[in-house]
Amino acid sequence: MKNKTILLLGVFLLTLSVQAQDQQGNPQIYQNEGVYYRDKKQNELYTGDYREYYDNGTLKLEMQIKNGLPEGAYLIYFDNRKPKEVRSYKEGKLHGLWRTYDISGQLISEAEYKNGAKHGTWRIWDELGNQRYEMNYYEGNKTGLWRMWDDKGNLLDEKKY
């Protein structure tokens, strides 16, 4: 009788652990206002890998989470598996380089953040790879020289902050 009780308890616990995972075998994680939790009641902050998938099973998003917040590399993919965005987080805030790409894999923008604030040089390119904009920020404020070019590379506007 004791063995049956232990066996039933083991099957029950296994069922609970399976229910706490998604179709890809990842733990079920709950998000509310940018914070990730291990449980629906939001009592336990999640730490670990996080992935999302398109309906066809292709990886859509992957990141690390530490104490409920994004930490380190944050990668978003198109459904053709090419990178769409590459971001970096520190304690849940954008920190470092943020790059965006078009569906063919061409870089279309590059931005820098420091502790969640715009900080550094931002650049935007058109679909042909021509740089169209360059902007600078310091701790969230516009600074330095801002430039805008036409599709032939001619300087259209320049402003100093």
ABEGO torsion letter per residue (X at the ends): XAAAAAAAAAAAAAAAAAAABBAAGBBBBBBBGGBBBABAAGABBBBEBBBBBBAAGBBABBBBBBGGBBBEBBBBBBAAGBBABBBBBBGGBBBEBBBBBBAAGBBABBBBBBGGBBBEBBBBBBAAGBBABBBBBBGGBBBEBBBBBBAAGBBABBBBX
